[in-house]
Structures are given as structure tokens and as C-alpha cells.
Amino acid sequence: MPFLKIFVLIVLVIAPAACGDKEPTARSLFKMEFDGAKKGHDGTKPLNISIKARKGNIIDSVSYSIDGNSMELSKGAAQVALDVASLKLGRREITATIHSEGKQYTLNEAVVLLASEKPVLYTYKILESYPHDKVAYTQGLEFHNDTLYESTGKYKLSSLRKTDYQTGEVVKKVPLSDGYFGEGLTIMNNKIYQLTWQENTGLIYDLSSMESTGSFVYGESKEGWGLCNNGSQIFKSDGTERIWTLNPETLAEESYIELYTNTAKIPNVNELEWVEGKIYANIYQKDAIAIVNPENGAVEGVINLKGLKDKVTQHEELDVLNGIAYKGEPNILYVTGKNWDKLFKIQVVKSE
């Protein structure tokens, strides 16, 4: 028999045997079933979950974890209810470690935890309007006592400003280096913290002198967008659905929440303000402010600011709503936008 025919015959004999010896995968033997597999799951309710054998294998036990944190152990294939109420909203990774007939298998699936209720809708009433520098590409806005501090953006035009909000006068202005694009700011412990956009750098100033005292770098977040604080922690947005918690001493990113309603995530989170235990977040290119639970990321309310931009002088450089400041007055915010010539004092009113 010619050599080529012998070789082909050997290949044909060996190949099926090799295929038959292939170790089955966890996904070929088992499947994970749980609530909300397609549309997401109410994060306040237990997540009912079980493992089913596809080929009749006996399941001795299953241990579950979410994002690496041990959750529950089941005997056999019994359904268990995982308590997810203490978890943050967003995409969570479920791992099932399956013990079956003397072997161990691992399955991974993702579940999206959603807010339990629809956001409450709010509108606004204009109480006052004040002059605002229309050249200011507003990125961050925050009061310290009665003085308004502002961060402005664009390369070669970025600045840190101290202003008289009632007259619009810029009392002091600190230009940023031409290579920096200024973003959000916040004030805590007599320091001003200012972000830059894509330069991976945050700037630190002395509050009274506004002189530079240092800088910090970002971690996993790639960009700087908005900042706020609650007196002990600093919160940072990066243009995605995430808001990061920064260590107040080192400015290192320690954790994050992801913004979700009862149906979907909210991306493009921009300017931030801390208001009575909640984070108020401007959504970039939307005439809206999200009211966010800082513990889990649930969007509990939305303030519709549609029409506010129409009340400023219209010009070629006019851009979107951006800039939220709170002065301690209940249900009162001060808002403006990029290159707006007005700062508005508004009352937040529940929609009817």
C-alpha cells in the first residue's frame, strides 16, 4: 500500500478517537438559570438561581459567588435565593462552582442589577438670573460660603476662577497650562481640587491663595469629568456611567458606583454636586440632572431642565448645560452652561 494511503488511513482512525477523548466543558454539561437573565434584575429582590444538568449528570453541590464574594451553597441542584440587596447596581459577575460525580466545574454568567423604582420626575422654576461670562466653557461649579468657584475648559483657555455670582465679576483667575483641558472641581478641607480631561492629572490648590500645592493622577478611570464631595469623601465622574470614590488623603480611586434606573444605565455622567446626601449629576448633552443614591448608584430622580438654554443669549459658541452649585437652600440650585451668559437660581419642583 502506498505511503500516502497508509498515512490517510492512520489519520482517519486516530481522529475520531481523539475527538471522543475530549474533556467536556462546564458549559456543555450544565447551564445556569436565574431571574432577569435578559432584561436585568431588581436589585432589592433576592436573585433566584439554579444549575441544570444538560446531560443528566448528578449535581452534588453548587457554591455561588458574585464578583468574587461568596454568596451561597446549595445541595444538589436545588434553587437558592441570593441576597443582592447590599450590592451596587450594574453588571455583576456570577460564578457557580459545581461539584458533580467527583469533578469540579466552573460556570460564569453576568446579571445586571437595576434600581427598584422609576426615577421621580422634577421640573424647575426660575427664581433669579445673574450675569455669567459667556467666554467661560463651564466644567465645574461650587460654592464655598457665598463665593462661587468655577473651572473652565478648552485647551489654552482653561482656568480656575473665584467669582461674585451676583454680579458675574471674576474676582481671581488662575490660568491652566496650555496642555491642560480643565474639567470639574470641588472644595474640601481648605483645598480646591480640579480635574483635567485626558491628561490623567488632577490639580490641587490652597483655597485662600488659589496657589498650586500639588497634583494627583487617576487610576482605572481614563478621563476626568466631574467632582464633588460629602465632607469626608471625594466623588469623580469619568464620562461613563461610573462615579468613583477617591481616598481623601491620597486621591486614589477606591471604588465606584454605576448609574442605573429601573430599566437601563445612564452614561456620559459629567458635572457633580453633593446635595443633602445625594449626588446630583449632569448628563452630558442632556438637559437633565440625575439624582443619585451614592451607596448603590440608583437614579432616584431626574430634573428636566429643557428650555433653560433658550433663555440665554444665542451665539455660535453656545454649548450645552453644565454646572451645578448648591448653597444650602432647600430645593434650590444654581445652574449654568458652557459659554452661557447667565447663571440661573432655580427651584426644583416635582412634576405633576
C-alpha positions, 0 to 999 in steps of 0.5 A: 500500500502506498505511503500516502494511503497508509498515512490517510488511513492512520489519520482517519482512525486516530481522529475520531478517537481523539475527538471522543477523548475530549474533556467536556466543558462546564458549559456543555454539561450544565447551564445556569438559570436565574431571574432577569437573565435578559432584561436585568434584575431588581436589585432589592429582590433576592436573585433566584438561581439554579444549575441544570444538568444538560446531560443528566449528570448528578449535581452534588453541590453548587457554591455561588459567588458574585464578583468574587464574594461568596454568596451561597451553597446549595445541595444538589441542584436545588434553587437558592435565593441570593441576597443582592440587596447590599450590592451596587447596581450594574453588571455583576459577575456570577460564578457557580462552582459545581461539584458533580460525580467527583469533578469540579466545574466552573460556570460564569454568567453576568446579571445586571442589577437595576434600581427598584423604582422609576426615577421621580420626575422634577421640573424647575422654576426660575427664581433669579438670573445673574450675569455669567461670562459667556467666554467661560466653557463651564466644567465645574461649579461650587460654592464655598460660603457665598463665593462661587468657584468655577473651572473652565475648559478648552485647551489654552483657555482653561482656568480656575476662577473665584467669582461674585455670582451676583454680579458675574465679576471674576474676582481671581483667575488662575490660568491652566497650562496650555496642555491642560483641558480643565474639567470639574472641581470641588472644595474640601478641607481648605483645598480646591481640587480640579480635574483635567480631561485626558491628561490623567492629572488632577490639580490641587490648590490652597483655597485662600491663595488659589496657589498650586500645592500639588497634583494627583493622577487617576487610576482605572478611570481614563478621563476626568469629568466631574467632582464633588464631595460629602465632607469626608469623601471625594466623588469623580465622574469619568464620562461613563456611567461610573462615579468613583470614590477617591481616598481623601488623603491620597486621591486614589480611586477606591471604588465606584458606583454605576448609574442605573434606573429601573430599566437601563444605565445612564452614561456620559455622567459629567458635572457633580454636586453633593446635595443633602446626601445625594449626588446630583449629576449632569448628563452630558448633552442632556438637559437633565440632572440625575439624582443619585443614591451614592451607596448603590448608584440608583437614579432616584430622580431626574430634573428636566431642565429643557428650555433653560438654554433658550433663555440665554443669549444665542451665539455660535459658541453656545454649548450645552448645560453644565454646572451645578452649585448648591448653597444650602437652600432647600430645593434650590440650585444654581445652574449654568452652561458652557459659554452661557451668559447667565447663571440661573437660581432655580427651584426644583419642583416635582412634576405633576 
